[in-house]
Amino acid sequence: SRDGVVDLLDATFFAHQSPDVNRARLVDSVVEELAEMEMLDDGDGNGRKDRLTATELGSAVSRQYVTPVTGARLVEGVQTAARMADENVTELTALEIICDTPDMHGTYLGNRERAAMYRFASTHAAEFTTDLGAAENFEEWLCAVKLARIFADWTAGESVEAIVENYRIGPGDLEARLERVEWLLGAADAIADVVNADLPVFREVRDRL
């Protein structure tokens, strides 16, 4: 229940550090947001507003250990990909979806890379779930495209040395991000099952990592 969550927060270090925070209002805000994401049933529709229950989607997101915002981004990307023509759903589609999430640590885009990455994005626009002109934060999205391109090169057999040289990313950073790619591809695949999207591309790309 909401009261139960507030009681739990009251016993945390957060409550000790933030005595002026209205925790009941904070819980209401989070519950509302999770309900909008369809990850939480707040009981409003069945007259049991005090009872909080995770939805099937919410349970799946929790089991994958991704944040709710990442879960919502994955749902949006998966559902968009499911509406795309089959021939346009490629490895890049799967990689763009997972790279454009908060749980994928971003990268930087050098001035000399920006034009080349824009040309790459334009060339492969049909394979992406985000339209070039509709990206909420174009620079951030272009960084996600850069990561998607890096991982596509990796699955194609490009060496670590070549990727480091071509994209100015450290070997350690590459290794750390590859671990995240595998994790997020698995999460996207699980979420695709929950929303009944037939997208084996996530498993296929994960198998090639």
Backbone as CSV, one residue per row, in Angstrom:
resi,resn,N_x,N_y,N_z,CA_x,CA_y,CA_z,C_x,C_y,C_z
1,SER,0.839,-1.191,0.000,0.000,0.000,0.000,0.876,1.243,0.000
2,ARG,0.273,2.373,-0.332,1.030,3.629,-0.304,1.535,3.927,1.102
3,ASP,0.663,3.712,2.086,1.071,3.977,3.469,2.229,3.072,3.874
4,GLY,2.193,1.837,3.393,3.271,0.907,3.705,4.597,1.351,3.112
5,VAL,4.549,1.879,1.890,5.771,2.375,1.249,6.301,3.589,2.004
6,VAL,5.393,4.473,2.422,5.807,5.655,3.190,6.449,5.227,4.509
7,ASP,5.845,4.251,5.178,6.413,3.751,6.438,7.805,3.178,6.213
8,LEU,7.971,2.488,5.091,9.280,1.922,4.767,10.304,3.030,4.549
9,LEU,9.909,4.067,3.820,10.812,5.192,3.580,11.168,5.906,4.881
10,ASP,10.210,5.979,5.788,10.449,6.658,7.061,11.577,6.013,7.856
11,ALA,11.823,4.737,7.590,12.841,4.005,8.348,14.190,3.972,7.632
12,THR,14.329,4.750,6.545,15.560,4.717,5.760,16.460,5.910,6.067
13,PHE,17.698,5.799,5.604,18.656,6.895,5.746,18.211,8.107,4.932
14,PHE,17.487,7.844,3.833,16.949,8.937,3.020,16.064,9.854,3.865
15,ALA,15.202,9.256,4.688,14.316,10.047,5.543,15.123,10.851,6.553
16,HIS,16.190,10.252,7.064,17.048,10.945,8.028,17.749,12.134,7.377
17,GLN,18.174,11.942,6.126,18.886,13.000,5.409,17.952,14.080,4.890
18,SER,16.704,13.719,4.633,15.763,14.649,3.989,14.491,14.784,4.823
19,PRO,14.600,15.344,6.005,13.427,15.419,6.890,12.319,16.324,6.360
20,ASP,12.673,17.239,5.453,11.675,18.188,4.952,10.919,17.677,3.729
21,VAL,11.316,16.524,3.205,10.647,15.977,2.024,9.302,15.377,2.426
22,ASN,8.267,15.738,1.686,6.941,15.157,1.916,6.930,13.776,1.261
23,ARG,7.157,12.758,2.078,7.332,11.419,1.516,6.030,10.839,0.961
24,ALA,4.917,11.208,1.530,3.628,10.740,0.999,3.409,11.292,-0.406
25,ARG,3.748,12.559,-0.590,3.602,13.169,-1.914,4.593,12.554,-2.895
26,LEU,5.790,12.259,-2.413,6.800,11.626,-3.261,6.323,10.254,-3.732
27,VAL,5.775,9.473,-2.817,5.263,8.147,-3.172,4.123,8.267,-4.177
28,ASP,3.224,9.220,-3.954,2.113,9.422,-4.893,2.630,9.732,-6.294
29,SER,3.675,10.558,-6.365,4.242,10.943,-7.658,4.850,9.739,-8.373
30,VAL,5.591,8.926,-7.628,6.227,7.743,-8.221,5.174,6.728,-8.651
31,VAL,4.170,6.523,-7.814,3.091,5.587,-8.148,2.386,6.028,-9.426
32,GLU,2.113,7.318,-9.525,1.443,7.840,-10.716,2.287,7.613,-11.968
33,GLU,3.588,7.855,-11.842,4.476,7.683,-12.992,4.556,6.216,-13.414
34,LEU,4.687,5.317,-12.447,4.768,3.891,-12.767,3.449,3.375,-13.342
35,ALA,2.345,3.920,-12.865,1.040,3.525,-13.408,0.909,3.981,-14.856
36,GLU,1.407,5.183,-15.152,1.371,5.685,-16.532,2.235,4.823,-17.448
37,MET,3.319,4.282,-16.906,4.193,3.389,-17.677,3.615,1.979,-17.790
38,GLU,2.470,1.753,-17.126,1.800,0.450,-17.101,2.653,-0.614,-16.417
39,MET,3.437,-0.176,-15.443,4.261,-1.102,-14.673,3.689,-1.359,-13.285
40,LEU,2.689,-0.571,-12.907,2.110,-0.699,-11.574,0.607,-0.496,-11.652
41,ASP,-0.116,-1.375,-10.987,-1.565,-1.220,-10.844,-1.806,-0.555,-9.495
42,ASP,-2.306,0.679,-9.534,-2.494,1.417,-8.282,-3.854,1.155,-7.646
43,GLY,-4.622,0.225,-8.229,-5.907,-0.136,-7.651,-7.025,0.838,-7.941
44,ASP,-6.720,1.893,-8.691,-7.723,2.931,-8.932,-8.892,2.410,-9.755
45,GLY,-8.600,1.484,-10.666,-9.659,0.998,-11.550,-10.582,-0.015,-10.919
46,ASN,-10.170,-0.617,-9.810,-11.018,-1.641,-9.192,-11.482,-1.255,-7.788
47,GLY,-11.348,0.024,-7.480,-11.838,0.504,-6.198,-10.960,0.172,-5.012
48,ARG,-9.743,-0.325,-5.279,-8.833,-0.666,-4.175,-7.582,0.196,-4.299
49,LYS,-7.781,1.492,-4.132,-6.720,2.449,-4.410,-5.540,2.310,-3.455
50,ASP,-5.748,1.661,-2.328,-4.657,1.538,-1.367,-3.745,0.358,-1.685
51,ARG,-4.127,-0.466,-2.648,-3.350,-1.672,-2.945,-2.496,-1.465,-4.193
52,LEU,-1.203,-1.683,-4.066,-0.274,-1.523,-5.182,0.196,-2.895,-5.642
53,THR,0.085,-3.139,-6.942,0.473,-4.435,-7.493,1.257,-4.229,-8.779
54,ALA,2.380,-4.911,-8.893,3.161,-4.832,-10.129,2.398,-5.507,-11.259
55,THR,2.396,-4.884,-12.425,1.807,-5.510,-13.604,2.794,-6.540,-14.161
56,GLU,2.352,-7.271,-15.168,3.256,-8.238,-15.808,4.480,-7.525,-16.373
57,LEU,4.244,-6.358,-16.979,5.358,-5.582,-17.522,6.267,-5.098,-16.403
58,GLY,5.673,-4.588,-15.332,6.470,-4.104,-14.211,7.317,-5.205,-13.599
59,SER,6.743,-6.396,-13.481,7.493,-7.534,-12.939,8.651,-7.905,-13.855
60,ALA,8.408,-7.870,-15.165,9.466,-8.210,-16.123,10.603,-7.201,-16.057
61,VAL,10.260,-5.927,-15.982,11.281,-4.875,-15.889,12.099,-5.050,-14.615
62,SER,11.425,-5.352,-13.518,12.120,-5.555,-12.248,13.057,-6.757,-12.314
63,ARG,12.595,-7.840,-12.918,13.429,-9.054,-13.013,14.671,-8.830,-13.861
64,GLN,14.593,-7.898,-14.802,15.745,-7.620,-15.666,16.705,-6.606,-15.043
65,TYR,16.336,-6.075,-13.881,17.178,-5.122,-13.147,17.471,-3.847,-13.937
66,VAL,16.536,-3.453,-14.790,16.676,-2.164,-15.468,15.792,-1.152,-14.751
67,THR,16.120,0.117,-14.888,15.308,1.152,-14.261,13.966,1.258,-14.990
68,PRO,12.943,1.756,-14.316,11.649,1.918,-14.986,11.730,2.788,-16.242
69,VAL,12.556,3.830,-16.203,12.672,4.697,-17.382,13.274,3.924,-18.549
70,THR,14.299,3.126,-18.268,14.863,2.281,-19.320,13.824,1.284,-19.806
71,GLY,13.075,0.700,-18.871,12.023,-0.236,-19.257,11.014,0.411,-20.186
72,ALA,10.609,1.638,-19.865,9.640,2.352,-20.703,10.225,2.655,-22.078
73,ARG,11.502,3.028,-22.113,12.164,3.293,-23.399,12.224,2.018,-24.240
74,LEU,12.516,0.905,-23.588,12.582,-0.366,-24.314,11.214,-0.751,-24.865
75,VAL,10.178,-0.549,-24.072,8.819,-0.838,-24.546,8.511,-0.007,-25.787
76,GLU,8.812,1.272,-25.711,8.540,2.162,-26.844,9.312,1.726,-28.085
77,GLY,10.594,1.408,-27.895,11.411,0.978,-29.024,10.946,-0.342,-29.606
78,VAL,10.625,-1.291,-28.739,10.151,-2.607,-29.182,8.846,-2.471,-29.962
79,GLN,7.923,-1.691,-29.446,6.631,-1.537,-30.119,6.778,-0.816,-31.455
80,THR,7.695,0.137,-31.519,7.945,0.818,-32.795,8.554,-0.152,-33.801
81,ALA,9.526,-0.938,-33.355,10.171,-1.909,-34.246,9.170,-2.941,-34.756
82,ALA,8.223,-3.316,-33.897,7.222,-4.314,-34.291,6.321,-3.799,-35.408
83,ARG,6.209,-2.481,-35.527,5.377,-1.888,-36.585,6.163,-1.638,-37.867
84,MET,7.466,-1.804,-37.812,8.302,-1.549,-38.983,8.246,-2.721,-39.961
85,ALA,8.568,-2.439,-41.208,8.650,-3.517,-42.201,9.749,-4.490,-41.786
86,ASP,9.503,-5.772,-41.987,10.447,-6.798,-41.535,11.859,-6.566,-42.065
87,GLU,11.954,-6.135,-43.323,13.284,-5.972,-43.918,14.064,-4.810,-43.305
88,ASN,13.363,-3.924,-42.600,14.040,-2.787,-41.970,14.462,-3.059,-40.533
89,VAL,13.974,-4.156,-39.964,14.344,-4.499,-38.581,15.635,-5.309,-38.632
90,THR,16.718,-4.655,-38.288,18.042,-5.254,-38.418,18.784,-5.206,-37.085
91,GLU,20.003,-5.649,-37.144,20.891,-5.565,-35.989,20.969,-4.130,-35.470
92,LEU,21.053,-3.170,-36.374,21.132,-1.767,-35.961,19.868,-1.324,-35.230
93,THR,18.729,-1.862,-35.622,17.475,-1.526,-34.944,17.550,-1.919,-33.472
94,ALA,17.945,-3.161,-33.236,18.045,-3.657,-31.859,19.064,-2.859,-31.059
95,LEU,20.193,-2.576,-31.673,21.261,-1.867,-30.964,20.887,-0.417,-30.683
96,GLU,20.211,0.225,-31.628,19.781,1.611,-31.383,18.800,1.672,-30.221
97,ILE,17.879,0.717,-30.161,16.876,0.704,-29.089,17.545,0.631,-27.723
98,ILE,18.479,-0.287,-27.561,19.080,-0.457,-26.234,20.097,0.630,-25.909
99,CYS,20.765,1.157,-26.934,21.773,2.196,-26.684,21.138,3.531,-26.315
100,ASP,19.885,3.714,-26.696,19.193,4.966,-26.401,18.381,4.838,-25.110
101,THR,19.022,4.291,-24.072,18.374,4.137,-22.768,19.305,4.673,-21.681
102,PRO,18.742,5.104,-20.552,19.582,5.621,-19.464,20.550,4.590,-18.889
103,ASP,20.193,3.304,-18.958,21.060,2.279,-18.377,22.263,1.935,-19.249
104,MET,22.274,2.416,-20.479,23.463,2.261,-21.313,24.313,3.513,-21.142
105,HIS,25.454,3.374,-20.533,26.310,4.538,-20.337,26.640,5.157,-21.690
106,GLY,26.398,6.448,-21.805,26.588,7.124,-23.082,28.049,7.301,-23.447
107,THR,28.264,7.903,-24.581,29.615,8.206,-25.034,29.619,9.642,-25.540
108,TYR,30.771,10.123,-25.905,30.854,11.486,-26.427,30.967,11.432,-27.947
109,LEU,30.689,12.555,-28.554,30.766,12.657,-30.010,31.700,13.807,-30.338
110,GLY,32.855,13.484,-30.883,33.821,14.516,-31.241,33.344,15.332,-32.431
111,ASN,33.872,16.533,-32.543,33.460,17.415,-33.637,33.717,16.785,-34.999
112,ARG,34.828,16.072,-35.109,35.165,15.455,-36.389,34.282,14.251,-36.695
113,GLU,33.666,13.679,-35.664,32.809,12.508,-35.860,31.383,12.878,-36.235
114,ARG,30.964,14.072,-35.841,29.542,14.418,-35.908,28.980,14.306,-37.326
115,ALA,29.677,14.859,-38.290,29.181,14.831,-39.670,29.119,13.401,-40.202
116,ALA,30.162,12.623,-39.905,30.189,11.232,-40.377,29.073,10.415,-39.732
117,MET,28.821,10.665,-38.445,27.778,9.910,-37.757,26.394,10.322,-38.264
118,TYR,26.250,11.591,-38.601,24.972,12.047,-39.156,24.726,11.385,-40.514
119,ARG,25.766,11.287,-41.325,25.617,10.623,-42.629,25.254,9.150,-42.439
120,PHE,25.890,8.514,-41.464,25.584,7.106,-41.178,24.127,6.961,-40.745
121,ALA,23.683,7.847,-39.855,22.298,7.796,-39.375,21.320,8.035,-40.521
122,SER,21.656,8.948,-41.406,20.780,9.241,-42.547,20.697,8.044,-43.491
123,THR,21.835,7.411,-43.723,21.880,6.256,-44.623,21.057,5.093,-44.086
124,HIS,21.064,4.930,-42.764,20.380,3.795,-42.136,19.081,4.211,-41.439
125,ALA,18.537,5.349,-41.832,17.362,5.905,-41.143,16.195,4.927,-41.074
126,ALA,15.997,4.141,-42.118,14.857,3.209,-42.149,14.982,2.110,-41.104
127,GLU,16.199,1.881,-40.601,16.426,0.813,-39.626,16.275,1.291,-38.181
128,PHE,16.135,2.600,-37.997,16.067,3.141,-36.643,14.625,3.401,-36.223
129,THR,14.389,3.302,-34.925,13.040,3.537,-34.404,12.772,5.011,-34.145
130,THR,13.813,5.819,-34.188,13.673,7.264,-33.987,13.929,7.983,-35.302
131,ASP,12.998,8.831,-35.707,13.209,9.644,-36.904,14.254,10.716,-36.611
132,LEU,15.094,10.988,-37.587,16.160,11.965,-37.382,15.615,13.310,-36.907
133,GLY,14.489,13.713,-37.447,13.944,15.021,-37.091,13.084,15.020,-35.851
134,ALA,12.883,13.835,-35.262,11.973,13.740,-34.116,12.682,13.389,-32.810
135,ALA,13.995,13.280,-32.850,14.737,12.934,-31.629,14.585,14.046,-30.599
136,GLU,14.229,13.661,-29.385,14.020,14.656,-28.322,15.308,15.401,-28.016
137,ASN,16.404,14.675,-27.985,17.732,15.271,-27.799,18.614,14.685,-28.894
138,PHE,18.761,15.424,-29.982,19.419,14.872,-31.164,20.869,14.475,-30.882
139,GLU,21.581,15.306,-30.135,22.983,15.007,-29.836,23.096,13.705,-29.038
140,GLU,22.220,13.551,-28.063,22.218,12.338,-27.244,21.872,11.115,-28.089
141,TRP,20.901,11.283,-28.975,20.512,10.166,-29.836,21.636,9.802,-30.801
142,LEU,22.333,10.811,-31.318,23.439,10.546,-32.238,24.564,9.794,-31.518
143,CYS,24.755,10.074,-30.242,25.725,9.311,-29.444,25.274,7.853,-29.324
144,ALA,23.963,7.644,-29.188,23.435,6.276,-29.132,23.678,5.564,-30.463
145,VAL,23.536,6.290,-31.554,23.806,5.719,-32.879,25.284,5.344,-32.991
146,LYS,26.143,6.186,-32.443,27.581,5.878,-32.458,27.845,4.563,-31.726
147,LEU,27.240,4.403,-30.557,27.419,3.156,-29.813,26.873,1.966,-30.595
148,ALA,25.709,2.153,-31.208,25.124,1.073,-32.007,26.069,0.672,-33.137
149,ARG,26.695,1.655,-33.748,27.635,1.374,-34.846,28.870,0.635,-34.324
150,ILE,29.342,1.041,-33.156,30.494,0.362,-32.553,30.182,-1.115,-32.325
151,PHE,29.016,-1.386,-31.749,28.663,-2.771,-31.434,28.364,-3.574,-32.700
152,ALA,27.849,-2.907,-33.720,27.632,-3.589,-34.999,28.975,-3.992,-35.605
153,ASP,29.961,-3.109,-35.498,31.306,-3.446,-35.980,31.875,-4.626,-35.192
154,TRP,31.622,-4.624,-33.889,32.129,-5.715,-33.041,31.531,-7.058,-33.464
155,THR,30.218,-7.093,-33.664,29.576,-8.357,-34.048,30.003,-8.788,-35.448
156,ALA,30.457,-7.821,-36.256,30.927,-8.148,-37.604,32.365,-8.661,-37.594
157,GLY,32.989,-8.674,-36.405,34.332,-9.231,-36.294,35.448,-8.215,-36.258
158,GLU,35.101,-6.933,-36.129,36.135,-5.899,-36.057,36.954,-6.089,-34.783
159,SER,38.244,-5.829,-34.865,39.123,-6.022,-33.712,38.975,-4.881,-32.715
160,VAL,39.367,-5.163,-31.480,39.347,-4.130,-30.443,40.210,-2.948,-30.868
161,GLU,41.376,-3.251,-31.412,42.313,-2.194,-31.814,41.694,-1.276,-32.866
162,ALA,41.009,-1.868,-33.831,40.400,-1.067,-34.896,39.270,-0.200,-34.345
163,ILE,38.466,-0.766,-33.458,37.350,-0.008,-32.878,37.871,1.140,-32.023
164,VAL,38.901,0.866,-31.237,39.499,1.907,-30.392,40.014,3.052,-31.259
165,GLU,40.659,2.701,-32.360,41.220,3.728,-33.242,40.125,4.475,-34.003
166,ASN,39.130,3.748,-34.486,38.095,4.369,-35.318,37.136,5.255,-34.531
167,TYR,36.882,4.871,-33.277,35.840,5.573,-32.522,36.357,6.271,-31.266
168,ARG,37.661,6.226,-31.057,38.271,6.911,-29.913,37.588,6.530,-28.598
169,ILE,37.494,5.240,-28.389,36.944,4.701,-27.154,38.000,3.797,-26.533
170,GLY,38.169,3.871,-25.223,39.185,3.072,-24.562,38.810,1.599,-24.527
171,PRO,39.791,0.708,-24.524,39.502,-0.733,-24.473,38.663,-1.117,-23.257
172,GLY,38.958,-0.511,-22.109,38.183,-0.809,-20.904,36.741,-0.348,-21.027
173,ASP,36.552,0.837,-21.621,35.194,1.348,-21.834,34.422,0.445,-22.788
174,LEU,35.110,-0.039,-23.809,34.462,-0.934,-24.771,34.014,-2.216,-24.079
175,GLU,34.885,-2.785,-23.271,34.546,-4.027,-22.578,33.360,-3.829,-21.632
176,ALA,33.375,-2.718,-20.900,32.287,-2.446,-19.955,30.958,-2.263,-20.685
177,ARG,30.999,-1.595,-21.813,29.764,-1.361,-22.563,29.260,-2.635,-23.232
178,LEU,30.163,-3.503,-23.620,29.739,-4.775,-24.203,28.963,-5.604,-23.180
179,GLU,29.372,-5.533,-21.928,28.630,-6.235,-20.876,27.227,-5.656,-20.741
180,ARG,27.125,-4.344,-20.844,25.812,-3.704,-20.756,24.949,-4.037,-21.972
181,VAL,25.568,-4.115,-23.127,24.824,-4.466,-24.340,24.173,-5.836,-24.181
182,GLU,24.951,-6.796,-23.707,24.418,-8.150,-23.537,23.246,-8.145,-22.556
183,TRP,23.416,-7.431,-21.460,22.361,-7.331,-20.444,21.102,-6.682,-21.012
184,LEU,21.259,-5.563,-21.711,20.098,-4.829,-22.211,19.419,-5.540,-23.380
185,LEU,20.182,-6.265,-24.180,19.561,-7.067,-25.238,18.668,-8.145,-24.622
186,GLY,19.144,-8.741,-23.529,18.326,-9.729,-22.830,17.068,-9.107,-22.254
187,ALA,17.209,-7.899,-21.702,16.052,-7.200,-21.141,15.043,-6.859,-22.235
188,ALA,15.540,-6.378,-23.365,14.649,-6.028,-24.476,13.922,-7.263,-25.001
189,ASP,14.624,-8.377,-25.058,14.012,-9.624,-25.522,12.898,-10.061,-24.573
190,ALA,13.146,-9.955,-23.268,12.135,-10.331,-22.275,10.922,-9.411,-22.364
191,ILE,11.165,-8.129,-22.547,10.066,-7.166,-22.647,9.276,-7.387,-23.932
192,ALA,9.971,-7.734,-25.007,9.274,-8.024,-26.269,8.282,-9.169,-26.080
193,ASP,8.661,-10.170,-25.308,7.753,-11.290,-25.034,6.511,-10.814,-24.285
194,VAL,6.708,-9.927,-23.316,5.588,-9.448,-22.498,4.598,-8.645,-23.335
195,VAL,5.115,-7.836,-24.265,4.219,-6.994,-25.076,3.822,-7.681,-26.381
196,ASN,4.127,-8.985,-26.469,3.728,-9.805,-27.627,4.277,-9.272,-28.948
197,ALA,5.544,-8.881,-28.916,6.211,-8.423,-30.136,7.149,-9.533,-30.616
198,ASP,6.951,-9.977,-31.826,7.762,-11.059,-32.390,9.039,-10.462,-32.979
199,LEU,10.053,-10.329,-32.131,11.301,-9.686,-32.545,12.500,-10.524,-32.100
200,PRO,12.807,-11.579,-32.829,13.952,-12.425,-32.462,15.295,-11.729,-32.631
201,VAL,15.288,-10.529,-33.203,16.537,-9.824,-33.492,17.357,-9.583,-32.233
202,PHE,16.714,-9.381,-31.091,17.471,-9.137,-29.861,18.290,-10.369,-29.463
203,ARG,17.671,-11.544,-29.561,18.394,-12.782,-29.247,19.500,-13.029,-30.261
204,GLU,19.197,-12.760,-31.523,20.175,-13.016,-32.586,21.422,-12.152,-32.413
205,VAL,21.222,-10.880,-32.102,22.372,-9.991,-31.906,23.147,-10.404,-30.660
206,ARG,22.426,-10.750,-29.613,23.089,-11.163,-28.366,23.953,-12.397,-28.592
207,ASP,23.468,-13.315,-29.407,24.226,-14.538,-29.687,25.510,-14.251,-30.462
208,ARG,25.535,-13.132,-31.186,26.713,-12.809,-31.998,27.745,-11.970,-31.256
209,LEU,27.424,-11.530,-30.061,28.374,-10.691,-29.319,29.644,-11.467,-28.962
